[in-house]
Amino acid sequence: MAEHVDLPDFSNLDMTGKIQITNQHMDHGGYSDISRGTLTDGGDETVVAVKTLRVRRMTDSTCAKERLRKRLYREVVVWRALRHPNVAPLLGFTNPLEGPPALISP
């Protein structure tokens, strides 16, 4: 059984339910697919890039969900720390317990 590890609180970055994919699979990488989407927040709509992490097989086990959550949070921690003119900022993510885990950028 996997040990539970407390992860940082990123609830302020949770965009679950606010993202609508408008163009499936514009591009892809080794572990993710990139799509165009719309962020709806407070009545405003913004075009965003949606990086959906590819999940080979999702089970309902607590261990699998914990591994997926750790994977997403690792990406969030690294991306939030990046500061470079050629790297888009991270706006947020979608909750992997509510659907495919995704990272959102402008």
Backbone as XML, in Angstrom:
<?xml version="1.0"?>
<chain id="A" units="angstrom">
  <residue number="1" name="MET">
    <atom name="N" x="0.843" y="-1.173" z="0.000"/>
    <atom name="CA" x="0.000" y="0.000" z="0.000"/>
    <atom name="C" x="0.893" y="1.242" z="0.000"/>
  </residue>
  <residue number="2" name="ALA">
    <atom name="N" x="0.577" y="2.193" z="-0.841"/>
    <atom name="CA" x="1.378" y="3.410" z="-0.949"/>
    <atom name="C" x="1.181" y="4.294" z="0.269"/>
  </residue>
  <residue number="3" name="GLU">
    <atom name="N" x="2.265" y="4.897" z="0.697"/>
    <atom name="CA" x="2.208" y="5.804" z="1.834"/>
    <atom name="C" x="1.600" y="7.129" z="1.384"/>
  </residue>
  <residue number="4" name="HIS">
    <atom name="N" x="0.684" y="7.664" z="2.179"/>
    <atom name="CA" x="0.078" y="8.951" z="1.847"/>
    <atom name="C" x="1.067" y="10.070" z="2.164"/>
  </residue>
  <residue number="5" name="VAL">
    <atom name="N" x="1.284" y="10.932" z="1.206"/>
    <atom name="CA" x="2.192" y="12.058" z="1.390"/>
    <atom name="C" x="1.374" y="13.334" z="1.278"/>
  </residue>
  <residue number="6" name="ASP">
    <atom name="N" x="1.534" y="14.227" z="2.252"/>
    <atom name="CA" x="0.840" y="15.508" z="2.178"/>
    <atom name="C" x="1.460" y="16.344" z="1.074"/>
  </residue>
  <residue number="7" name="LEU">
    <atom name="N" x="0.644" y="16.827" z="0.185"/>
    <atom name="CA" x="1.101" y="17.647" z="-0.931"/>
    <atom name="C" x="0.708" y="19.096" z="-0.673"/>
  </residue>
  <residue number="8" name="PRO">
    <atom name="N" x="1.389" y="20.037" z="-1.334"/>
    <atom name="CA" x="1.047" y="21.445" z="-1.134"/>
    <atom name="C" x="-0.422" y="21.714" z="-1.457"/>
  </residue>
  <residue number="9" name="ASP">
    <atom name="N" x="-0.968" y="22.723" z="-0.845"/>
    <atom name="CA" x="-2.354" y="23.112" z="-1.102"/>
    <atom name="C" x="-2.392" y="24.033" z="-2.317"/>
  </residue>
  <residue number="10" name="PHE">
    <atom name="N" x="-2.866" y="23.493" z="-3.423"/>
    <atom name="CA" x="-2.999" y="24.274" z="-4.651"/>
    <atom name="C" x="-4.471" y="24.526" z="-4.983"/>
  </residue>
  <residue number="11" name="SER">
    <atom name="N" x="-5.326" y="24.530" z="-3.975"/>
    <atom name="CA" x="-6.763" y="24.683" z="-4.232"/>
    <atom name="C" x="-7.078" y="25.993" z="-4.951"/>
  </residue>
  <residue number="12" name="ASN">
    <atom name="N" x="-6.249" y="27.014" z="-4.776"/>
    <atom name="CA" x="-6.477" y="28.286" z="-5.467"/>
    <atom name="C" x="-6.217" y="28.182" z="-6.964"/>
  </residue>
  <residue number="13" name="LEU">
    <atom name="N" x="-5.573" y="27.098" z="-7.412"/>
    <atom name="CA" x="-5.303" y="26.899" z="-8.840"/>
    <atom name="C" x="-6.261" y="25.905" z="-9.493"/>
  </residue>
  <residue number="14" name="ASP">
    <atom name="N" x="-7.184" y="25.350" z="-8.710"/>
    <atom name="CA" x="-8.100" y="24.321" z="-9.219"/>
    <atom name="C" x="-9.136" y="24.961" z="-10.138"/>
  </residue>
  <residue number="15" name="MET">
    <atom name="N" x="-9.116" y="24.575" z="-11.421"/>
    <atom name="CA" x="-10.043" y="25.112" z="-12.426"/>
    <atom name="C" x="-11.044" y="24.062" z="-12.893"/>
  </residue>
  <residue number="16" name="THR">
    <atom name="N" x="-11.216" y="23.033" z="-12.093"/>
    <atom name="CA" x="-12.153" y="21.970" z="-12.435"/>
    <atom name="C" x="-13.544" y="22.557" z="-12.658"/>
  </residue>
  <residue number="17" name="GLY">
    <atom name="N" x="-14.168" y="22.203" z="-13.770"/>
    <atom name="CA" x="-15.505" y="22.694" z="-14.094"/>
    <atom name="C" x="-15.522" y="24.039" z="-14.796"/>
  </residue>
  <residue number="18" name="LYS">
    <atom name="N" x="-14.368" y="24.686" z="-14.952"/>
    <atom name="CA" x="-14.302" y="25.997" z="-15.601"/>
    <atom name="C" x="-13.710" y="25.924" z="-16.997"/>
  </residue>
  <residue number="19" name="ILE">
    <atom name="N" x="-13.277" y="24.739" z="-17.422"/>
    <atom name="CA" x="-12.592" y="24.571" z="-18.710"/>
    <atom name="C" x="-13.464" y="23.785" z="-19.670"/>
  </residue>
  <residue number="20" name="GLN">
    <atom name="N" x="-13.585" y="24.288" z="-20.884"/>
    <atom name="CA" x="-14.284" y="23.576" z="-21.956"/>
    <atom name="C" x="-13.294" y="23.394" z="-23.105"/>
  </residue>
  <residue number="21" name="ILE">
    <atom name="N" x="-13.032" y="22.139" z="-23.494"/>
    <atom name="CA" x="-12.135" y="21.869" z="-24.621"/>
    <atom name="C" x="-12.866" y="22.256" z="-25.902"/>
  </residue>
  <residue number="22" name="THR">
    <atom name="N" x="-12.226" y="23.088" z="-26.735"/>
    <atom name="CA" x="-12.867" y="23.526" z="-27.974"/>
    <atom name="C" x="-12.206" y="22.935" z="-29.211"/>
  </residue>
  <residue number="23" name="ASN">
    <atom name="N" x="-10.994" y="22.414" z="-29.079"/>
    <atom name="CA" x="-10.291" y="21.821" z="-30.209"/>
    <atom name="C" x="-9.445" y="20.669" z="-29.686"/>
  </residue>
  <residue number="24" name="GLN">
    <atom name="N" x="-9.871" y="19.445" z="-29.964"/>
    <atom name="CA" x="-9.160" y="18.272" z="-29.448"/>
    <atom name="C" x="-7.801" y="18.085" z="-30.109"/>
  </residue>
  <residue number="25" name="HIS">
    <atom name="N" x="-6.815" y="17.749" z="-29.336"/>
    <atom name="CA" x="-5.489" y="17.315" z="-29.773"/>
    <atom name="C" x="-4.857" y="18.187" z="-30.856"/>
  </residue>
  <residue number="26" name="MET">
    <atom name="N" x="-4.501" y="19.392" z="-30.500"/>
    <atom name="CA" x="-3.783" y="20.258" z="-31.425"/>
    <atom name="C" x="-2.345" y="19.777" z="-31.595"/>
  </residue>
  <residue number="27" name="ASP">
    <atom name="N" x="-1.777" y="19.196" z="-30.530"/>
    <atom name="CA" x="-0.402" y="18.698" z="-30.560"/>
    <atom name="C" x="-0.256" y="17.690" z="-29.426"/>
  </residue>
  <residue number="28" name="HIS">
    <atom name="N" x="0.895" y="17.055" z="-29.359"/>
    <atom name="CA" x="1.108" y="16.087" z="-28.285"/>
    <atom name="C" x="2.594" y="15.975" z="-27.980"/>
  </residue>
  <residue number="29" name="GLY">
    <atom name="N" x="2.868" y="15.430" z="-26.822"/>
    <atom name="CA" x="4.231" y="15.144" z="-26.395"/>
    <atom name="C" x="4.288" y="13.713" z="-25.916"/>
  </residue>
  <residue number="30" name="GLY">
    <atom name="N" x="5.339" y="13.381" z="-25.222"/>
    <atom name="CA" x="5.517" y="12.009" z="-24.766"/>
    <atom name="C" x="4.485" y="11.558" z="-23.754"/>
  </residue>
  <residue number="31" name="TYR">
    <atom name="N" x="4.018" y="12.484" z="-22.906"/>
    <atom name="CA" x="3.122" y="12.099" z="-21.820"/>
    <atom name="C" x="1.837" y="12.901" z="-21.767"/>
  </residue>
  <residue number="32" name="SER">
    <atom name="N" x="1.583" y="13.734" z="-22.784"/>
    <atom name="CA" x="0.395" y="14.588" z="-22.717"/>
    <atom name="C" x="-0.083" y="14.992" z="-24.107"/>
  </residue>
  <residue number="33" name="ASP">
    <atom name="N" x="-1.304" y="15.500" z="-24.144"/>
    <atom name="CA" x="-1.907" y="16.031" z="-25.362"/>
    <atom name="C" x="-2.258" y="17.493" z="-25.119"/>
  </residue>
  <residue number="34" name="ILE">
    <atom name="N" x="-2.085" y="18.325" z="-26.133"/>
    <atom name="CA" x="-2.374" y="19.750" z="-26.033"/>
    <atom name="C" x="-3.622" y="20.069" z="-26.845"/>
  </residue>
  <residue number="35" name="SER">
    <atom name="N" x="-4.546" y="20.778" z="-26.226"/>
    <atom name="CA" x="-5.798" y="21.177" z="-26.878"/>
    <atom name="C" x="-6.040" y="22.656" z="-26.619"/>
  </residue>
  <residue number="36" name="ARG">
    <atom name="N" x="-6.905" y="23.247" z="-27.445"/>
    <atom name="CA" x="-7.370" y="24.611" z="-27.192"/>
    <atom name="C" x="-8.638" y="24.500" z="-26.365"/>
  </residue>
  <residue number="37" name="GLY">
    <atom name="N" x="-8.784" y="25.422" z="-25.423"/>
    <atom name="CA" x="-9.961" y="25.402" z="-24.581"/>
    <atom name="C" x="-10.420" y="26.794" z="-24.226"/>
  </residue>
  <residue number="38" name="THR">
    <atom name="N" x="-11.516" y="26.857" z="-23.507"/>
    <atom name="CA" x="-12.062" y="28.124" z="-23.025"/>
    <atom name="C" x="-12.197" y="28.038" z="-21.514"/>
  </residue>
  <residue number="39" name="LEU">
    <atom name="N" x="-11.646" y="29.043" z="-20.841"/>
    <atom name="CA" x="-11.786" y="29.175" z="-19.394"/>
    <atom name="C" x="-12.927" y="30.138" z="-19.139"/>
  </residue>
  <residue number="40" name="THR">
    <atom name="N" x="-13.941" y="29.686" z="-18.420"/>
    <atom name="CA" x="-15.062" y="30.542" z="-18.046"/>
    <atom name="C" x="-14.974" y="30.781" z="-16.549"/>
  </residue>
  <residue number="41" name="ASP">
    <atom name="N" x="-14.789" y="32.046" z="-16.183"/>
    <atom name="CA" x="-14.614" y="32.395" z="-14.783"/>
    <atom name="C" x="-15.313" y="33.722" z="-14.522"/>
  </residue>
  <residue number="42" name="GLY">
    <atom name="N" x="-16.350" y="33.700" z="-13.728"/>
    <atom name="CA" x="-17.073" y="34.926" z="-13.404"/>
    <atom name="C" x="-17.724" y="35.595" z="-14.602"/>
  </residue>
  <residue number="43" name="GLY">
    <atom name="N" x="-18.145" y="34.815" z="-15.580"/>
    <atom name="CA" x="-18.789" y="35.376" z="-16.766"/>
    <atom name="C" x="-17.820" y="35.734" z="-17.875"/>
  </residue>
  <residue number="44" name="ASP">
    <atom name="N" x="-16.527" y="35.823" z="-17.578"/>
    <atom name="CA" x="-15.521" y="36.111" z="-18.596"/>
    <atom name="C" x="-15.047" y="34.817" z="-19.229"/>
  </residue>
  <residue number="45" name="GLU">
    <atom name="N" x="-14.784" y="34.872" z="-20.546"/>
    <atom name="CA" x="-14.239" y="33.709" z="-21.251"/>
    <atom name="C" x="-12.874" y="34.059" z="-21.807"/>
  </residue>
  <residue number="46" name="THR">
    <atom name="N" x="-11.917" y="33.145" z="-21.611"/>
    <atom name="CA" x="-10.550" y="33.329" z="-22.065"/>
    <atom name="C" x="-10.110" y="32.076" z="-22.810"/>
  </residue>
  <residue number="47" name="VAL">
    <atom name="N" x="-9.476" y="32.251" z="-23.979"/>
    <atom name="CA" x="-8.918" y="31.123" z="-24.708"/>
    <atom name="C" x="-7.653" y="30.675" z="-23.982"/>
  </residue>
  <residue number="48" name="VAL">
    <atom name="N" x="-7.535" y="29.373" z="-23.757"/>
    <atom name="CA" x="-6.398" y="28.817" z="-23.032"/>
    <atom name="C" x="-5.863" y="27.577" z="-23.740"/>
  </residue>
  <residue number="49" name="ALA">
    <atom name="N" x="-4.645" y="27.203" z="-23.389"/>
    <atom name="CA" x="-4.077" y="25.927" z="-23.806"/>
    <atom name="C" x="-4.316" y="24.939" z="-22.681"/>
  </residue>
  <residue number="50" name="VAL">
    <atom name="N" x="-4.699" y="23.722" z="-23.038"/>
    <atom name="CA" x="-4.995" y="22.683" z="-22.058"/>
    <atom name="C" x="-4.053" y="21.512" z="-22.309"/>
  </residue>
  <residue number="51" name="LYS">
    <atom name="N" x="-3.159" y="21.258" z="-21.359"/>
    <atom name="CA" x="-2.225" y="20.136" z="-21.437"/>
    <atom name="C" x="-2.804" y="19.001" z="-20.605"/>
  </residue>
  <residue number="52" name="THR">
    <atom name="N" x="-3.372" y="18.006" z="-21.282"/>
    <atom name="CA" x="-4.000" y="16.879" z="-20.599"/>
    <atom name="C" x="-2.982" y="15.749" z="-20.451"/>
  </residue>
  <residue number="53" name="LEU">
    <atom name="N" x="-2.727" y="15.357" z="-19.226"/>
    <atom name="CA" x="-1.785" y="14.267" z="-18.989"/>
    <atom name="C" x="-2.408" y="12.960" z="-19.457"/>
  </residue>
  <residue number="54" name="ARG">
    <atom name="N" x="-1.638" y="12.178" z="-20.191"/>
    <atom name="CA" x="-2.119" y="10.893" z="-20.670"/>
    <atom name="C" x="-2.067" y="9.884" z="-19.535"/>
  </residue>
  <residue number="55" name="VAL">
    <atom name="N" x="-3.170" y="9.216" z="-19.326"/>
    <atom name="CA" x="-3.273" y="8.196" z="-18.287"/>
    <atom name="C" x="-3.500" y="6.876" z="-18.998"/>
  </residue>
  <residue number="56" name="ARG">
    <atom name="N" x="-2.579" y="5.952" z="-18.821"/>
    <atom name="CA" x="-2.674" y="4.670" z="-19.534"/>
    <atom name="C" x="-3.918" y="3.895" z="-19.152"/>
  </residue>
  <residue number="57" name="ARG">
    <atom name="N" x="-4.099" y="3.718" z="-17.884"/>
    <atom name="CA" x="-5.320" y="3.040" z="-17.425"/>
    <atom name="C" x="-5.628" y="3.552" z="-16.033"/>
  </residue>
  <residue number="58" name="MET">
    <atom name="N" x="-6.833" y="3.955" z="-15.868"/>
    <atom name="CA" x="-7.245" y="4.512" z="-14.585"/>
    <atom name="C" x="-8.079" y="3.482" z="-13.861"/>
  </residue>
  <residue number="59" name="THR">
    <atom name="N" x="-7.684" y="3.199" z="-12.640"/>
    <atom name="CA" x="-8.482" y="2.304" z="-11.808"/>
    <atom name="C" x="-9.066" y="3.136" z="-10.672"/>
  </residue>
  <residue number="60" name="ASP">
    <atom name="N" x="-9.974" y="2.555" z="-9.988"/>
    <atom name="CA" x="-10.597" y="3.250" z="-8.866"/>
    <atom name="C" x="-9.816" y="3.067" z="-7.573"/>
  </residue>
  <residue number="61" name="SER">
    <atom name="N" x="-8.664" y="2.429" z="-7.646"/>
    <atom name="CA" x="-7.912" y="2.176" z="-6.416"/>
    <atom name="C" x="-7.362" y="3.483" z="-5.844"/>
  </residue>
  <residue number="62" name="THR">
    <atom name="N" x="-7.321" y="3.540" z="-4.543"/>
    <atom name="CA" x="-6.794" y="4.712" z="-3.852"/>
    <atom name="C" x="-5.330" y="4.926" z="-4.216"/>
  </residue>
  <residue number="63" name="CYS">
    <atom name="N" x="-4.578" y="3.846" z="-4.351"/>
    <atom name="CA" x="-3.153" y="3.912" z="-4.679"/>
    <atom name="C" x="-2.945" y="4.554" z="-6.059"/>
  </residue>
  <residue number="64" name="ALA">
    <atom name="N" x="-3.722" y="4.149" z="-7.046"/>
    <atom name="CA" x="-3.594" y="4.708" z="-8.399"/>
    <atom name="C" x="-3.962" y="6.185" z="-8.413"/>
  </residue>
  <residue number="65" name="LYS">
    <atom name="N" x="-4.995" y="6.557" z="-7.694"/>
    <atom name="CA" x="-5.405" y="7.960" z="-7.638"/>
    <atom name="C" x="-4.351" y="8.813" z="-6.943"/>
  </residue>
  <residue number="66" name="GLU">
    <atom name="N" x="-3.733" y="8.268" z="-5.919"/>
    <atom name="CA" x="-2.683" y="8.996" z="-5.202"/>
    <atom name="C" x="-1.465" y="9.206" z="-6.100"/>
  </residue>
  <residue number="67" name="ARG">
    <atom name="N" x="-1.086" y="8.185" z="-6.873"/>
    <atom name="CA" x="0.043" y="8.322" z="-7.814"/>
    <atom name="C" x="-0.256" y="9.377" z="-8.867"/>
  </residue>
  <residue number="68" name="LEU">
    <atom name="N" x="-1.476" y="9.386" z="-9.380"/>
    <atom name="CA" x="-1.869" y="10.370" z="-10.386"/>
    <atom name="C" x="-1.852" y="11.778" z="-9.803"/>
  </residue>
  <residue number="69" name="ARG">
    <atom name="N" x="-2.326" y="11.925" z="-8.587"/>
    <atom name="CA" x="-2.330" y="13.232" z="-7.925"/>
    <atom name="C" x="-0.889" y="13.717" z="-7.716"/>
  </residue>
  <residue number="70" name="LYS">
    <atom name="N" x="0.004" y="12.830" z="-7.305"/>
    <atom name="CA" x="1.409" y="13.199" z="-7.117"/>
    <atom name="C" x="2.038" y="13.626" z="-8.440"/>
  </residue>
  <residue number="71" name="ARG">
    <atom name="N" x="1.727" y="12.899" z="-9.508"/>
    <atom name="CA" x="2.269" y="13.242" z="-10.835"/>
    <atom name="C" x="1.828" y="14.641" z="-11.249"/>
  </residue>
  <residue number="72" name="LEU">
    <atom name="N" x="0.549" y="14.922" z="-11.082"/>
    <atom name="CA" x="0.024" y="16.242" z="-11.437"/>
    <atom name="C" x="0.676" y="17.328" z="-10.580"/>
  </residue>
  <residue number="73" name="TYR">
    <atom name="N" x="0.769" y="17.107" z="-9.295"/>
    <atom name="CA" x="1.341" y="18.112" z="-8.402"/>
    <atom name="C" x="2.821" y="18.349" z="-8.677"/>
  </residue>
  <residue number="74" name="ARG">
    <atom name="N" x="3.566" y="17.305" z="-9.067"/>
    <atom name="CA" x="4.969" y="17.503" z="-9.454"/>
    <atom name="C" x="5.056" y="18.467" z="-10.628"/>
  </residue>
  <residue number="75" name="GLU">
    <atom name="N" x="4.195" y="18.273" z="-11.617"/>
    <atom name="CA" x="4.177" y="19.173" z="-12.779"/>
    <atom name="C" x="3.825" y="20.598" z="-12.359"/>
  </residue>
  <residue number="76" name="VAL">
    <atom name="N" x="2.848" y="20.740" z="-11.465"/>
    <atom name="CA" x="2.439" y="22.061" z="-10.990"/>
    <atom name="C" x="3.602" y="22.760" z="-10.280"/>
  </residue>
  <residue number="77" name="VAL">
    <atom name="N" x="4.288" y="22.045" z="-9.403"/>
    <atom name="CA" x="5.404" y="22.631" z="-8.656"/>
    <atom name="C" x="6.503" y="23.106" z="-9.600"/>
  </residue>
  <residue number="78" name="VAL">
    <atom name="N" x="6.877" y="22.282" z="-10.556"/>
    <atom name="CA" x="7.948" y="22.646" z="-11.488"/>
    <atom name="C" x="7.518" y="23.812" z="-12.369"/>
  </residue>
  <residue number="79" name="TRP">
    <atom name="N" x="6.330" y="23.726" z="-12.958"/>
    <atom name="CA" x="5.877" y="24.771" z="-13.887"/>
    <atom name="C" x="5.716" y="26.113" z="-13.177"/>
  </residue>
  <residue number="80" name="ARG">
    <atom name="N" x="5.193" y="26.108" z="-11.972"/>
    <atom name="CA" x="5.011" y="27.370" z="-11.238"/>
    <atom name="C" x="6.345" y="28.047" z="-10.953"/>
  </residue>
  <residue number="81" name="ALA">
    <atom name="N" x="7.419" y="27.260" z="-10.830"/>
    <atom name="CA" x="8.743" y="27.818" z="-10.523"/>
    <atom name="C" x="9.448" y="28.382" z="-11.759"/>
  </residue>
  <residue number="82" name="LEU">
    <atom name="N" x="8.984" y="28.023" z="-12.951"/>
    <atom name="CA" x="9.657" y="28.472" z="-14.180"/>
    <atom name="C" x="9.381" y="29.936" z="-14.459"/>
  </residue>
  <residue number="83" name="ARG">
    <atom name="N" x="10.433" y="30.665" z="-14.772"/>
    <atom name="CA" x="10.313" y="32.074" z="-15.151"/>
    <atom name="C" x="11.205" y="32.297" z="-16.359"/>
  </residue>
  <residue number="84" name="HIS">
    <atom name="N" x="10.610" y="32.329" z="-17.541"/>
    <atom name="CA" x="11.370" y="32.528" z="-18.776"/>
    <atom name="C" x="10.423" y="33.119" z="-19.818"/>
  </residue>
  <residue number="85" name="PRO">
    <atom name="N" x="10.913" y="34.035" z="-20.665"/>
    <atom name="CA" x="10.036" y="34.654" z="-21.673"/>
    <atom name="C" x="9.420" y="33.665" z="-22.654"/>
  </residue>
  <residue number="86" name="ASN">
    <atom name="N" x="10.043" y="32.498" z="-22.836"/>
    <atom name="CA" x="9.522" y="31.512" z="-23.788"/>
    <atom name="C" x="8.672" y="30.423" z="-23.130"/>
  </residue>
  <residue number="87" name="VAL">
    <atom name="N" x="8.380" y="30.579" z="-21.846"/>
    <atom name="CA" x="7.549" y="29.604" z="-21.134"/>
    <atom name="C" x="6.286" y="30.311" z="-20.655"/>
  </residue>
  <residue number="88" name="ALA">
    <atom name="N" x="5.140" y="29.818" z="-21.129"/>
    <atom name="CA" x="3.855" y="30.401" z="-20.706"/>
    <atom name="C" x="3.632" y="30.112" z="-19.225"/>
  </residue>
  <residue number="89" name="PRO">
    <atom name="N" x="3.032" y="31.052" z="-18.505"/>
    <atom name="CA" x="2.776" y="30.814" z="-17.081"/>
    <atom name="C" x="1.659" y="29.780" z="-16.885"/>
  </residue>
  <residue number="90" name="LEU">
    <atom name="N" x="1.711" y="29.105" z="-15.752"/>
    <atom name="CA" x="0.660" y="28.161" z="-15.381"/>
    <atom name="C" x="-0.485" y="28.936" z="-14.748"/>
  </residue>
  <residue number="91" name="LEU">
    <atom name="N" x="-1.695" y="28.762" z="-15.293"/>
    <atom name="CA" x="-2.873" y="29.397" z="-14.701"/>
    <atom name="C" x="-3.517" y="28.507" z="-13.644"/>
  </residue>
  <residue number="92" name="GLY">
    <atom name="N" x="-3.489" y="27.190" z="-13.885"/>
    <atom name="CA" x="-4.120" y="26.272" z="-12.957"/>
    <atom name="C" x="-4.159" y="24.861" z="-13.498"/>
  </residue>
  <residue number="93" name="PHE">
    <atom name="N" x="-5.015" y="24.040" z="-12.913"/>
    <atom name="CA" x="-5.126" y="22.632" z="-13.293"/>
    <atom name="C" x="-6.556" y="22.164" z="-13.080"/>
  </residue>
  <residue number="94" name="THR">
    <atom name="N" x="-6.870" y="20.998" z="-13.627"/>
    <atom name="CA" x="-8.152" y="20.365" z="-13.334"/>
    <atom name="C" x="-7.896" y="19.163" z="-12.445"/>
  </residue>
  <residue number="95" name="ASN">
    <atom name="N" x="-8.807" y="18.898" z="-11.544"/>
    <atom name="CA" x="-8.677" y="17.859" z="-10.533"/>
    <atom name="C" x="-8.712" y="16.469" z="-11.156"/>
  </residue>
  <residue number="96" name="PRO">
    <atom name="N" x="-7.662" y="15.668" z="-10.940"/>
    <atom name="CA" x="-7.638" y="14.333" z="-11.540"/>
    <atom name="C" x="-8.692" y="13.383" z="-10.985"/>
  </residue>
  <residue number="97" name="LEU">
    <atom name="N" x="-9.316" y="13.715" z="-9.866"/>
    <atom name="CA" x="-10.364" y="12.856" z="-9.319"/>
    <atom name="C" x="-11.706" y="13.126" z="-9.988"/>
  </residue>
  <residue number="98" name="GLU">
    <atom name="N" x="-11.773" y="14.215" z="-10.778"/>
    <atom name="CA" x="-13.027" y="14.602" z="-11.423"/>
    <atom name="C" x="-12.978" y="14.414" z="-12.942"/>
  </residue>
  <residue number="99" name="GLY">
    <atom name="N" x="-11.908" y="13.879" z="-13.464"/>
    <atom name="CA" x="-11.752" y="13.681" z="-14.905"/>
    <atom name="C" x="-10.279" y="13.645" z="-15.241"/>
  </residue>
  <residue number="100" name="PRO">
    <atom name="N" x="-9.949" y="13.739" z="-16.530"/>
    <atom name="CA" x="-8.542" y="13.702" z="-16.913"/>
    <atom name="C" x="-7.767" y="14.868" z="-16.300"/>
  </residue>
  <residue number="101" name="PRO">
    <atom name="N" x="-6.600" y="14.610" z="-15.714"/>
    <atom name="CA" x="-5.823" y="15.703" z="-15.146"/>
    <atom name="C" x="-5.264" y="16.578" z="-16.256"/>
  </residue>
  <residue number="102" name="ALA">
    <atom name="N" x="-5.366" y="17.888" z="-16.079"/>
    <atom name="CA" x="-4.897" y="18.818" z="-17.102"/>
    <atom name="C" x="-4.288" y="20.048" z="-16.455"/>
  </residue>
  <residue number="103" name="LEU">
    <atom name="N" x="-3.326" y="20.642" z="-17.154"/>
    <atom name="CA" x="-2.687" y="21.886" z="-16.744"/>
    <atom name="C" x="-3.122" y="22.960" z="-17.725"/>
  </residue>
  <residue number="104" name="ILE">
    <atom name="N" x="-3.396" y="24.172" z="-17.210"/>
    <atom name="CA" x="-3.981" y="25.235" z="-18.009"/>
    <atom name="C" x="-3.001" y="26.412" z="-18.092"/>
  </residue>
  <residue number="105" name="SER">
    <atom name="N" x="-2.801" y="26.926" z="-19.316"/>
    <atom name="CA" x="-1.955" y="28.099" z="-19.518"/>
    <atom name="C" x="-2.603" y="29.003" z="-20.560"/>
  </residue>
  <residue number="106" name="PRO">
    <atom name="N" x="-2.139" y="30.284" z="-20.594"/>
    <atom name="CA" x="-2.731" y="31.211" z="-21.575"/>
    <atom name="C" x="-2.391" y="30.820" z="-23.009"/>
  </residue>
</chain>
